[in-house]
């Protein structure tokens, strides 16, 4: 097993939920965590959402404070995780800026089977405001590309699946 960085983002919570407020952190940097452990409670206009860890490892960084407002796809927690050979990471389209709900996939920078490192560019997307590149949150091998070139991708929707190395 190897240790790598995993990023947990604000997930897609429904068509009517574009942003949430961090209501409570249930972990802190350095906290050991397990799969299915409660990490945070996020609040929307009329609901509270519990964010559960998909990983076992140790909290490396919290990307917001209690009371902060985050868009769907924004980075929430970085985890130093024990990578299991069977555990793939589905990386969703992250927050691309205030008011951006989707983007057109203009260019893949990777293909299935490519080896990537955290920070490597995965794709280029175009919003109504800018052209942006989406970086890999982890080291690994590209397993699945979830959108075709030219497709509109919603913030928070699956973009790529990465198998840990």
Helices and strands as residue ranges (DSSP letters): E 2-9, E 19-25, E 32-33, E 38-43, E 48-52, E 57-62, E 69-71, E 75-83, E 88-92, E 102-108, E 115-116, E 121-126, E 131-135, E 140-145, E 152-154, E 158-163
